[in-house]
Amino acid sequence: MSVWINAIEQTALAEGGHIVVDVDGVNVAVFKIGGECYAIEDVCSHDGAPIADGLIDGDQIICPRHGARFCIKTGAVKSPPAYEDIACFPVRVENGLVQVKDEYSN
């Protein structure tokens, strides 16, 4: 069974901003782009380093260590040196709270 986790208040996340939250022991970066919220695991699939503080270019995030690019909306890898996607989490807004779905919770 999957569970929705309250991440942050909707008003706490500015356009173009992000915040890292713990979702059942996994660091998840929640972004706001174009008025919509997206969530990906805060890890570069190339070397395991955190990625949330990388530069944002449109809907992509650039890893601050080696420059790999990932789509914030889907977690898809867009350029080397990474070749594997990052986990992407469903997001919704309920009663003013941004929620992230933990699909692996029992």
Biopython code that builds the backbone (N, CA, C, O; Angstrom):
import numpy as np
from Bio.PDB.StructureBuilder import StructureBuilder

atoms = [
    (1, "MET", "N", (0.851, -1.163, 0.000)),
    (1, "MET", "CA", (0.000, 0.000, 0.000)),
    (1, "MET", "C", (0.903, 1.235, 0.000)),
    (1, "MET", "O", (1.911, 1.270, 0.705)),
    (2, "SER", "N", (0.542, 2.239, -0.786)),
    (2, "SER", "CA", (1.305, 3.475, -0.801)),
    (2, "SER", "C", (0.677, 4.497, 0.134)),
    (2, "SER", "O", (-0.518, 4.458, 0.426)),
    (3, "VAL", "N", (1.528, 5.415, 0.594)),
    (3, "VAL", "CA", (1.119, 6.395, 1.586)),
    (3, "VAL", "C", (1.530, 7.785, 1.112)),
    (3, "VAL", "O", (2.619, 7.961, 0.565)),
    (4, "TRP", "N", (0.654, 8.778, 1.321)),
    (4, "TRP", "CA", (0.988, 10.164, 1.026)),
    (4, "TRP", "C", (1.631, 10.769, 2.273)),
    (4, "TRP", "O", (1.060, 10.708, 3.362)),
    (5, "ILE", "N", (2.815, 11.349, 2.113)),
    (5, "ILE", "CA", (3.567, 11.961, 3.196)),
    (5, "ILE", "C", (3.471, 13.482, 3.079)),
    (5, "ILE", "O", (3.739, 14.034, 2.012)),
    (6, "ASN", "N", (3.092, 14.164, 4.160)),
    (6, "ASN", "CA", (3.086, 15.624, 4.163)),
    (6, "ASN", "C", (4.535, 16.101, 4.115)),
    (6, "ASN", "O", (5.315, 15.823, 5.026)),
    (7, "ALA", "N", (4.894, 16.824, 3.045)),
    (7, "ALA", "CA", (6.262, 17.288, 2.873)),
    (7, "ALA", "C", (6.444, 18.695, 3.429)),
    (7, "ALA", "O", (7.269, 18.914, 4.317)),
    (8, "ILE", "N", (5.676, 19.646, 2.911)),
    (8, "ILE", "CA", (5.790, 21.047, 3.323)),
    (8, "ILE", "C", (4.464, 21.752, 3.077)),
    (8, "ILE", "O", (3.587, 21.238, 2.384)),
    (9, "GLU", "N", (4.337, 22.937, 3.658)),
    (9, "GLU", "CA", (3.187, 23.768, 3.336)),
    (9, "GLU", "C", (3.388, 24.329, 1.935)),
    (9, "GLU", "O", (4.504, 24.688, 1.559)),
    (10, "GLN", "N", (2.327, 24.403, 1.177)),
    (10, "GLN", "CA", (2.393, 24.859, -0.205)),
    (10, "GLN", "C", (3.036, 26.248, -0.308)),
    (10, "GLN", "O", (3.786, 26.512, -1.249)),
    (11, "THR", "N", (2.756, 27.119, 0.632)),
    (11, "THR", "CA", (3.275, 28.485, 0.588)),
    (11, "THR", "C", (4.768, 28.566, 0.908)),
    (11, "THR", "O", (5.390, 29.599, 0.658)),
    (12, "ALA", "N", (5.351, 27.505, 1.452)),
    (12, "ALA", "CA", (6.770, 27.515, 1.821)),
    (12, "ALA", "C", (7.696, 27.292, 0.629)),
    (12, "ALA", "O", (8.907, 27.483, 0.744)),
    (13, "LEU", "N", (7.143, 26.893, -0.507)),
    (13, "LEU", "CA", (7.969, 26.580, -1.669)),
    (13, "LEU", "C", (7.768, 27.641, -2.742)),
    (13, "LEU", "O", (6.703, 27.728, -3.353)),
    (14, "ALA", "N", (8.801, 28.444, -2.965)),
    (14, "ALA", "CA", (8.739, 29.517, -3.956)),
    (14, "ALA", "C", (8.963, 28.962, -5.361)),
    (14, "ALA", "O", (9.586, 27.915, -5.533)),
    (15, "GLU", "N", (8.455, 29.667, -6.348)),
    (15, "GLU", "CA", (8.676, 29.304, -7.753)),
    (15, "GLU", "C", (10.184, 29.194, -8.013)),
    (15, "GLU", "O", (10.952, 30.092, -7.670)),
    (16, "GLY", "N", (10.589, 28.080, -8.623)),
    (16, "GLY", "CA", (11.995, 27.838, -8.921)),
    (16, "GLY", "C", (12.793, 27.326, -7.733)),
    (16, "GLY", "O", (13.993, 27.074, -7.844)),
    (17, "GLY", "N", (12.121, 27.171, -6.595)),
    (17, "GLY", "CA", (12.807, 26.718, -5.393)),
    (17, "GLY", "C", (12.682, 25.222, -5.178)),
    (17, "GLY", "O", (12.009, 24.516, -5.928)),
    (18, "HIS", "N", (13.348, 24.763, -4.136)),
    (18, "HIS", "CA", (13.265, 23.349, -3.772)),
    (18, "HIS", "C", (13.475, 23.198, -2.280)),
    (18, "HIS", "O", (13.970, 24.101, -1.605)),
    (19, "ILE", "N", (13.090, 22.042, -1.784)),
    (19, "ILE", "CA", (13.343, 21.668, -0.399)),
    (19, "ILE", "C", (13.534, 20.152, -0.377)),
    (19, "ILE", "O", (12.880, 19.426, -1.125)),
    (20, "VAL", "N", (14.422, 19.689, 0.476)),
    (20, "VAL", "CA", (14.670, 18.253, 0.605)),
    (20, "VAL", "C", (13.941, 17.759, 1.847)),
    (20, "VAL", "O", (14.081, 18.324, 2.932)),
    (21, "VAL", "N", (13.160, 16.696, 1.673)),
    (21, "VAL", "CA", (12.391, 16.113, 2.772)),
    (21, "VAL", "C", (12.709, 14.626, 2.882)),
    (21, "VAL", "O", (13.152, 13.995, 1.923)),
    (22, "ASP", "N", (12.475, 14.089, 4.061)),
    (22, "ASP", "CA", (12.672, 12.663, 4.295)),
    (22, "ASP", "C", (11.354, 11.950, 4.023)),
    (22, "ASP", "O", (10.332, 12.260, 4.636)),
    (23, "VAL", "N", (11.386, 11.005, 3.111)),
    (23, "VAL", "CA", (10.215, 10.182, 2.809)),
    (23, "VAL", "C", (10.591, 8.740, 3.131)),
    (23, "VAL", "O", (11.200, 8.042, 2.320)),
    (24, "ASP", "N", (10.219, 8.314, 4.323)),
    (24, "ASP", "CA", (10.487, 6.951, 4.792)),
    (24, "ASP", "C", (11.967, 6.588, 4.643)),
    (24, "ASP", "O", (12.309, 5.510, 4.158)),
    (25, "GLY", "N", (12.844, 7.517, 5.074)),
    (25, "GLY", "CA", (14.279, 7.248, 5.062)),
    (25, "GLY", "C", (14.993, 7.597, 3.772)),
    (25, "GLY", "O", (16.202, 7.394, 3.661)),
    (26, "VAL", "N", (14.268, 8.118, 2.796)),
    (26, "VAL", "CA", (14.865, 8.507, 1.515)),
    (26, "VAL", "C", (14.800, 10.025, 1.392)),
    (26, "VAL", "O", (13.739, 10.618, 1.586)),
    (27, "ASN", "N", (15.938, 10.661, 1.068)),
    (27, "ASN", "CA", (15.944, 12.098, 0.830)),
    (27, "ASN", "C", (15.324, 12.377, -0.528)),
    (27, "ASN", "O", (15.786, 11.876, -1.553)),
    (28, "VAL", "N", (14.265, 13.186, -0.520)),
    (28, "VAL", "CA", (13.522, 13.510, -1.725)),
    (28, "VAL", "C", (13.540, 15.027, -1.907)),
    (28, "VAL", "O", (13.208, 15.774, -0.988)),
    (29, "ALA", "N", (13.933, 15.474, -3.105)),
    (29, "ALA", "CA", (13.946, 16.898, -3.421)),
    (29, "ALA", "C", (12.620, 17.261, -4.081)),
    (29, "ALA", "O", (12.239, 16.680, -5.097)),
    (30, "VAL", "N", (11.920, 18.234, -3.485)),
    (30, "VAL", "CA", (10.646, 18.706, -4.019)),
    (30, "VAL", "C", (10.897, 20.075, -4.653)),
    (30, "VAL", "O", (11.406, 20.983, -3.997)),
    (31, "PHE", "N", (10.541, 20.217, -5.924)),
    (31, "PHE", "CA", (10.770, 21.435, -6.693)),
    (31, "PHE", "C", (9.442, 22.057, -7.098)),
    (31, "PHE", "O", (8.430, 21.364, -7.210)),
    (32, "LYS", "N", (9.452, 23.372, -7.318)),
    (32, "LYS", "CA", (8.290, 24.054, -7.881)),
    (32, "LYS", "C", (8.740, 24.738, -9.166)),
    (32, "LYS", "O", (9.556, 25.660, -9.149)),
    (33, "ILE", "N", (8.189, 24.266, -10.278)),
    (33, "ILE", "CA", (8.537, 24.780, -11.599)),
    (33, "ILE", "C", (7.247, 25.034, -12.373)),
    (33, "ILE", "O", (6.402, 24.147, -12.490)),
    (34, "GLY", "N", (7.102, 26.238, -12.896)),
    (34, "GLY", "CA", (5.896, 26.566, -13.656)),
    (34, "GLY", "C", (4.623, 26.417, -12.851)),
    (34, "GLY", "O", (3.570, 26.088, -13.398)),
    (35, "GLY", "N", (4.716, 26.660, -11.544)),
    (35, "GLY", "CA", (3.547, 26.569, -10.679)),
    (35, "GLY", "C", (3.196, 25.160, -10.240)),
    (35, "GLY", "O", (2.263, 24.977, -9.458)),
    (36, "GLU", "N", (3.919, 24.159, -10.725)),
    (36, "GLU", "CA", (3.662, 22.757, -10.373)),
    (36, "GLU", "C", (4.791, 22.218, -9.500)),
    (36, "GLU", "O", (5.931, 22.671, -9.600)),
    (37, "CYS", "N", (4.472, 21.256, -8.651)),
    (37, "CYS", "CA", (5.468, 20.626, -7.789)),
    (37, "CYS", "C", (5.859, 19.258, -8.337)),
    (37, "CYS", "O", (5.027, 18.510, -8.851)),
    (38, "TYR", "N", (7.145, 18.955, -8.214)),
    (38, "TYR", "CA", (7.707, 17.687, -8.680)),
    (38, "TYR", "C", (8.661, 17.168, -7.609)),
    (38, "TYR", "O", (9.217, 17.953, -6.841)),
    (39, "ALA", "N", (8.852, 15.861, -7.555)),
    (39, "ALA", "CA", (9.738, 15.272, -6.553)),
    (39, "ALA", "C", (10.586, 14.169, -7.164)),
    (39, "ALA", "O", (10.080, 13.266, -7.831)),
    (40, "ILE", "N", (11.904, 14.265, -6.917)),
    (40, "ILE", "CA", (12.841, 13.225, -7.334)),
    (40, "ILE", "C", (13.737, 12.888, -6.149)),
    (40, "ILE", "O", (13.895, 13.688, -5.226)),
    (41, "GLU", "N", (14.316, 11.707, -6.186)),
    (41, "GLU", "CA", (15.254, 11.344, -5.130)),
    (41, "GLU", "C", (16.455, 12.276, -5.194)),
    (41, "GLU", "O", (16.936, 12.598, -6.280)),
    (42, "ASP", "N", (16.938, 12.706, -4.044)),
    (42, "ASP", "CA", (18.065, 13.638, -3.977)),
    (42, "ASP", "C", (19.377, 12.870, -4.055)),
    (42, "ASP", "O", (20.144, 12.811, -3.094)),
    (43, "VAL", "N", (19.613, 12.282, -5.226)),
    (43, "VAL", "CA", (20.847, 11.524, -5.432)),
    (43, "VAL", "C", (21.163, 11.469, -6.923)),
    (43, "VAL", "O", (20.284, 11.214, -7.745)),
    (44, "CYS", "N", (22.409, 11.708, -7.255)),
    (44, "CYS", "CA", (22.844, 11.563, -8.644)),
    (44, "CYS", "C", (23.111, 10.084, -8.896)),
    (44, "CYS", "O", (23.839, 9.446, -8.136)),
    (45, "SER", "N", (22.534, 9.543, -9.942)),
    (45, "SER", "CA", (22.718, 8.115, -10.226)),
    (45, "SER", "C", (24.137, 7.809, -10.719)),
    (45, "SER", "O", (24.511, 6.642, -10.835)),
    (46, "HIS", "N", (24.913, 8.830, -11.006)),
    (46, "HIS", "CA", (26.299, 8.632, -11.455)),
    (46, "HIS", "C", (27.219, 8.281, -10.299)),
    (46, "HIS", "O", (28.004, 7.337, -10.393)),
    (47, "ASP", "N", (27.128, 9.048, -9.189)),
    (47, "ASP", "CA", (28.067, 8.782, -8.091)),
    (47, "ASP", "C", (27.433, 8.795, -6.703)),
    (47, "ASP", "O", (28.146, 8.684, -5.705)),
    (48, "GLY", "N", (26.111, 8.927, -6.619)),
    (48, "GLY", "CA", (25.430, 8.855, -5.336)),
    (48, "GLY", "C", (25.440, 10.132, -4.521)),
    (48, "GLY", "O", (24.960, 10.140, -3.388)),
    (49, "ALA", "N", (25.975, 11.214, -5.069)),
    (49, "ALA", "CA", (26.020, 12.492, -4.349)),
    (49, "ALA", "C", (24.651, 13.177, -4.393)),
    (49, "ALA", "O", (23.867, 12.928, -5.308)),
    (50, "PRO", "N", (24.360, 14.037, -3.416)),
    (50, "PRO", "CA", (23.118, 14.817, -3.468)),
    (50, "PRO", "C", (23.088, 15.701, -4.715)),
    (50, "PRO", "O", (24.124, 16.187, -5.170)),
    (51, "ILE", "N", (21.900, 15.900, -5.255)),
    (51, "ILE", "CA", (21.771, 16.671, -6.486)),
    (51, "ILE", "C", (20.931, 17.934, -6.339)),
    (51, "ILE", "O", (20.981, 18.803, -7.210)),
    (52, "ALA", "N", (20.169, 18.057, -5.271)),
    (52, "ALA", "CA", (19.194, 19.140, -5.143)),
    (52, "ALA", "C", (19.788, 20.539, -5.225)),
    (52, "ALA", "O", (19.094, 21.469, -5.636)),
    (53, "ASP", "N", (21.041, 20.717, -4.850)),
    (53, "ASP", "CA", (21.651, 22.045, -4.891)),
    (53, "ASP", "C", (22.296, 22.366, -6.237)),
    (53, "ASP", "O", (22.976, 23.384, -6.371)),
    (54, "GLY", "N", (22.088, 21.513, -7.226)),
    (54, "GLY", "CA", (22.614, 21.788, -8.556)),
    (54, "GLY", "C", (21.862, 22.927, -9.226)),
    (54, "GLY", "O", (20.805, 23.347, -8.754)),
    (55, "LEU", "N", (22.410, 23.422, -10.323)),
    (55, "LEU", "CA", (21.757, 24.484, -11.083)),
    (55, "LEU", "C", (20.525, 23.939, -11.793)),
    (55, "LEU", "O", (20.519, 22.810, -12.283)),
    (56, "ILE", "N", (19.478, 24.769, -11.838)),
    (56, "ILE", "CA", (18.264, 24.399, -12.553)),
    (56, "ILE", "C", (18.271, 25.124, -13.889)),
    (56, "ILE", "O", (18.480, 26.335, -13.951)),
    (57, "ASP", "N", (18.041, 24.373, -14.953)),
    (57, "ASP", "CA", (17.984, 24.911, -16.312)),
    (57, "ASP", "C", (16.670, 24.443, -16.930)),
    (57, "ASP", "O", (16.574, 23.323, -17.432)),
    (58, "GLY", "N", (15.655, 25.313, -16.889)),
    (58, "GLY", "CA", (14.328, 24.913, -17.362)),
    (58, "GLY", "C", (13.753, 23.861, -16.443)),
    (58, "GLY", "O", (13.548, 24.108, -15.255)),
    (59, "ASP", "N", (13.490, 22.671, -16.998)),
    (59, "ASP", "CA", (12.966, 21.578, -16.168)),
    (59, "ASP", "C", (14.038, 20.529, -15.879)),
    (59, "ASP", "O", (13.728, 19.384, -15.551)),
    (60, "GLN", "N", (15.303, 20.936, -16.006)),
    (60, "GLN", "CA", (16.407, 20.020, -15.728)),
    (60, "GLN", "C", (17.247, 20.523, -14.567)),
    (60, "GLN", "O", (17.355, 21.725, -14.328)),
    (61, "ILE", "N", (17.843, 19.569, -13.846)),
    (61, "ILE", "CA", (18.791, 19.905, -12.796)),
    (61, "ILE", "C", (20.142, 19.351, -13.212)),
    (61, "ILE", "O", (20.244, 18.244, -13.741)),
    (62, "ILE", "N", (21.186, 20.149, -12.961)),
    (62, "ILE", "CA", (22.548, 19.782, -13.332)),
    (62, "ILE", "C", (23.297, 19.397, -12.058)),
    (62, "ILE", "O", (23.383, 20.184, -11.115)),
    (63, "CYS", "N", (23.831, 18.195, -12.042)),
    (63, "CYS", "CA", (24.558, 17.716, -10.871)),
    (63, "CYS", "C", (25.750, 18.639, -10.600)),
    (63, "CYS", "O", (26.535, 18.919, -11.506)),
    (64, "PRO", "N", (25.888, 19.109, -9.360)),
    (64, "PRO", "CA", (26.977, 20.024, -9.045)),
    (64, "PRO", "C", (28.364, 19.383, -9.065)),
    (64, "PRO", "O", (29.366, 20.097, -9.082)),
    (65, "ARG", "N", (28.441, 18.072, -9.061)),
    (65, "ARG", "CA", (29.754, 17.407, -9.031)),
    (65, "ARG", "C", (30.325, 17.150, -10.423)),
    (65, "ARG", "O", (31.475, 17.500, -10.688)),
    (66, "HIS", "N", (29.549, 16.551, -11.306)),
    (66, "HIS", "CA", (30.103, 16.146, -12.599)),
    (66, "HIS", "C", (29.285, 16.600, -13.797)),
    (66, "HIS", "O", (29.627, 16.260, -14.930)),
    (67, "GLY", "N", (28.207, 17.362, -13.580)),
    (67, "GLY", "CA", (27.467, 17.955, -14.682)),
    (67, "GLY", "C", (26.414, 17.100, -15.355)),
    (67, "GLY", "O", (25.861, 17.509, -16.376)),
    (68, "ALA", "N", (26.118, 15.925, -14.817)),
    (68, "ALA", "CA", (25.034, 15.123, -15.391)),
    (68, "ALA", "C", (23.731, 15.912, -15.258)),
    (68, "ALA", "O", (23.545, 16.668, -14.304)),
    (69, "ARG", "N", (22.838, 15.727, -16.222)),
    (69, "ARG", "CA", (21.548, 16.427, -16.212)),
    (69, "ARG", "C", (20.420, 15.418, -16.070)),
    (69, "ARG", "O", (20.469, 14.312, -16.607)),
    (70, "PHE", "N", (19.386, 15.846, -15.313)),
    (70, "PHE", "CA", (18.202, 15.019, -15.096)),
    (70, "PHE", "C", (16.961, 15.874, -15.248)),
    (70, "PHE", "O", (16.975, 17.057, -14.907)),
    (71, "CYS", "N", (15.881, 15.284, -15.762)),
    (71, "CYS", "CA", (14.598, 15.970, -15.841)),
    (71, "CYS", "C", (13.965, 15.973, -14.451)),
    (71, "CYS", "O", (13.774, 14.918, -13.846)),
    (72, "ILE", "N", (13.644, 17.156, -13.953)),
    (72, "ILE", "CA", (13.024, 17.271, -12.633)),
    (72, "ILE", "C", (11.616, 16.678, -12.644)),
    (72, "ILE", "O", (11.153, 16.166, -11.624)),
    (73, "LYS", "N", (10.937, 16.741, -13.777)),
    (73, "LYS", "CA", (9.554, 16.253, -13.857)),
    (73, "LYS", "C", (9.452, 14.733, -13.862)),
    (73, "LYS", "O", (8.461, 14.178, -13.387)),
    (74, "THR", "N", (10.468, 14.052, -14.397)),
    (74, "THR", "CA", (10.376, 12.601, -14.562)),
    (74, "THR", "C", (11.527, 11.816, -13.938)),
    (74, "THR", "O", (11.424, 10.602, -13.762)),
    (75, "GLY", "N", (12.618, 12.498, -13.603)),
    (75, "GLY", "CA", (13.807, 11.819, -13.100)),
    (75, "GLY", "C", (14.679, 11.242, -14.202)),
    (75, "GLY", "O", (15.723, 10.653, -13.918)),
    (76, "ALA", "N", (14.268, 11.401, -15.456)),
    (76, "ALA", "CA", (15.015, 10.828, -16.585)),
    (76, "ALA", "C", (16.375, 11.490, -16.744)),
    (76, "ALA", "O", (16.497, 12.712, -16.670)),
    (77, "VAL", "N", (17.393, 10.669, -16.964)),
    (77, "VAL", "CA", (18.734, 11.189, -17.229)),
    (77, "VAL", "C", (18.736, 11.836, -18.612)),
    (77, "VAL", "O", (18.160, 11.299, -19.557)),
    (78, "LYS", "N", (19.392, 13.000, -18.722)),
    (78, "LYS", "CA", (19.418, 13.746, -19.980)),
    (78, "LYS", "C", (20.818, 13.861, -20.568)),
    (78, "LYS", "O", (20.962, 14.125, -21.761)),
    (79, "SER", "N", (21.860, 13.667, -19.747)),
    (79, "SER", "CA", (23.218, 13.714, -20.285)),
    (79, "SER", "C", (24.198, 12.994, -19.367)),
    (79, "SER", "O", (23.984, 12.907, -18.158)),
    (80, "PRO", "N", (25.283, 12.476, -19.961)),
    (80, "PRO", "CA", (26.316, 11.815, -19.172)),
    (80, "PRO", "C", (27.030, 12.828, -18.269)),
    (80, "PRO", "O", (26.922, 14.035, -18.488)),
    (81, "PRO", "N", (27.746, 12.351, -17.276)),
    (81, "PRO", "CA", (28.222, 10.983, -17.132)),
    (81, "PRO", "C", (27.216, 10.012, -16.509)),
    (81, "PRO", "O", (27.540, 8.835, -16.343)),
    (82, "ALA", "N", (26.021, 10.458, -16.164)),
    (82, "ALA", "CA", (25.005, 9.536, -15.639)),
    (82, "ALA", "C", (24.319, 8.813, -16.792)),
    (82, "ALA", "O", (24.157, 9.370, -17.878)),
    (83, "TYR", "N", (23.921, 7.579, -16.548)),
    (83, "TYR", "CA", (23.205, 6.787, -17.552)),
    (83, "TYR", "C", (21.936, 6.153, -17.002)),
    (83, "TYR", "O", (21.190, 5.514, -17.743)),
    (84, "GLU", "N", (21.684, 6.325, -15.702)),
    (84, "GLU", "CA", (20.482, 5.770, -15.084)),
    (84, "GLU", "C", (19.608, 6.892, -14.550)),
    (84, "GLU", "O", (20.110, 7.895, -14.042)),
    (85, "ASP", "N", (18.302, 6.718, -14.668)),
    (85, "ASP", "CA", (17.348, 7.709, -14.175)),
    (85, "ASP", "C", (17.382, 7.781, -12.649)),
    (85, "ASP", "O", (17.892, 6.886, -11.976)),
    (86, "ILE", "N", (16.822, 8.875, -12.124)),
    (86, "ILE", "CA", (16.631, 9.063, -10.690)),
    (86, "ILE", "C", (15.173, 8.713, -10.385)),
    (86, "ILE", "O", (14.290, 8.974, -11.201)),
    (87, "ALA", "N", (14.919, 8.127, -9.220)),
    (87, "ALA", "CA", (13.540, 7.815, -8.831)),
    (87, "ALA", "C", (12.707, 9.097, -8.781)),
    (87, "ALA", "O", (13.152, 10.129, -8.281)),
    (88, "CYS", "N", (11.496, 9.003, -9.308)),
    (88, "CYS", "CA", (10.558, 10.120, -9.344)),
    (88, "CYS", "C", (9.354, 9.735, -8.478)),
    (88, "CYS", "O", (8.899, 8.592, -8.516)),
    (89, "PHE", "N", (8.846, 10.682, -7.707)),
    (89, "PHE", "CA", (7.741, 10.421, -6.788)),
    (89, "PHE", "C", (6.513, 11.235, -7.181)),
    (89, "PHE", "O", (6.646, 12.404, -7.544)),
    (90, "PRO", "N", (5.325, 10.646, -7.118)),
    (90, "PRO", "CA", (4.094, 11.416, -7.348)),
    (90, "PRO", "C", (3.943, 12.502, -6.286)),
    (90, "PRO", "O", (4.311, 12.313, -5.126)),
    (91, "VAL", "N", (3.391, 13.645, -6.706)),
    (91, "VAL", "CA", (3.183, 14.784, -5.808)),
    (91, "VAL", "C", (1.754, 15.275, -5.985)),
    (91, "VAL", "O", (1.202, 15.249, -7.085)),
    (92, "ARG", "N", (1.165, 15.727, -4.874)),
    (92, "ARG", "CA", (-0.146, 16.374, -4.944)),
    (92, "ARG", "C", (-0.197, 17.463, -3.868)),
    (92, "ARG", "O", (0.614, 17.485, -2.942)),
    (93, "VAL", "N", (-1.163, 18.355, -4.015)),
    (93, "VAL", "CA", (-1.406, 19.387, -3.012)),
    (93, "VAL", "C", (-2.788, 19.131, -2.426)),
    (93, "VAL", "O", (-3.785, 19.097, -3.148)),
    (94, "GLU", "N", (-2.837, 18.951, -1.108)),
    (94, "GLU", "CA", (-4.078, 18.695, -0.386)),
    (94, "GLU", "C", (-4.150, 19.621, 0.821)),
    (94, "GLU", "O", (-3.251, 19.627, 1.661)),
    (95, "ASN", "N", (-5.220, 20.398, 0.904)),
    (95, "ASN", "CA", (-5.441, 21.282, 2.056)),
    (95, "ASN", "C", (-4.225, 22.161, 2.360)),
    (95, "ASN", "O", (-3.865, 22.365, 3.519)),
    (96, "GLY", "N", (-3.595, 22.680, 1.290)),
    (96, "GLY", "CA", (-2.460, 23.585, 1.467)),
    (96, "GLY", "C", (-1.137, 22.914, 1.762)),
    (96, "GLY", "O", (-0.142, 23.592, 2.015)),
    (97, "LEU", "N", (-1.108, 21.579, 1.733)),
    (97, "LEU", "CA", (0.131, 20.838, 1.981)),
    (97, "LEU", "C", (0.598, 20.139, 0.711)),
    (97, "LEU", "O", (-0.197, 19.529, -0.004)),
    (98, "VAL", "N", (1.897, 20.237, 0.442)),
    (98, "VAL", "CA", (2.489, 19.467, -0.654)),
    (98, "VAL", "C", (2.772, 18.089, -0.090)),
    (98, "VAL", "O", (3.459, 17.949, 0.922)),
    (99, "GLN", "N", (2.233, 17.068, -0.755)),
    (99, "GLN", "CA", (2.408, 15.690, -0.310)),
    (99, "GLN", "C", (3.160, 14.888, -1.361)),
    (99, "GLN", "O", (2.967, 15.073, -2.563)),
    (100, "VAL", "N", (4.017, 14.001, -0.889)),
    (100, "VAL", "CA", (4.792, 13.110, -1.748)),
    (100, "VAL", "C", (4.329, 11.694, -1.461)),
    (100, "VAL", "O", (4.163, 11.307, -0.304)),
    (101, "LYS", "N", (4.121, 10.924, -2.518)),
    (101, "LYS", "CA", (3.634, 9.551, -2.351)),
    (101, "LYS", "C", (4.799, 8.580, -2.158)),
    (101, "LYS", "O", (5.703, 8.481, -2.988)),
    (102, "ASP", "N", (4.742, 7.878, -1.049)),
    (102, "ASP", "CA", (5.722, 6.828, -0.749)),
    (102, "ASP", "C", (5.119, 5.516, -1.249)),
    (102, "ASP", "O", (4.320, 4.881, -0.562)),
    (103, "GLU", "N", (5.513, 5.130, -2.442)),
    (103, "GLU", "CA", (4.934, 3.928, -3.052)),
    (103, "GLU", "C", (5.521, 2.637, -2.511)),
    (103, "GLU", "O", (5.065, 1.550, -2.866)),
    (104, "TYR", "N", (6.527, 2.746, -1.656)),
    (104, "TYR", "CA", (7.188, 1.545, -1.159)),
    (104, "TYR", "C", (6.825, 1.241, 0.283)),
    (104, "TYR", "O", (7.293, 0.251, 0.846)),
    (105, "SER", "N", (5.989, 2.086, 0.889)),
    (105, "SER", "CA", (5.588, 1.879, 2.274)),
    (105, "SER", "C", (4.578, 0.746, 2.376)),
    (105, "SER", "O", (3.750, 0.562, 1.484)),
    (106, "ASN", "N", (4.647, -0.002, 3.451)),
    (106, "ASN", "CA", (3.698, -1.112, 3.667)),
    (106, "ASN", "C", (2.718, -0.771, 4.740)),
    (106, "ASN", "O", (1.846, -1.579, 5.059)),
]
sb = StructureBuilder()
sb.init_structure("model")
sb.init_model(0)
sb.init_chain("A")
sb.init_seg("    ")
for serial, (resi, resn, name, xyz) in enumerate(atoms, 1):
    if name == "N":
        sb.init_residue(resn, " ", resi, " ")
    sb.init_atom(name, np.array(xyz, "f"), 0.0, 1.0, " ", f" {name:<3s}", serial, name[0])
structure = sb.get_structure()
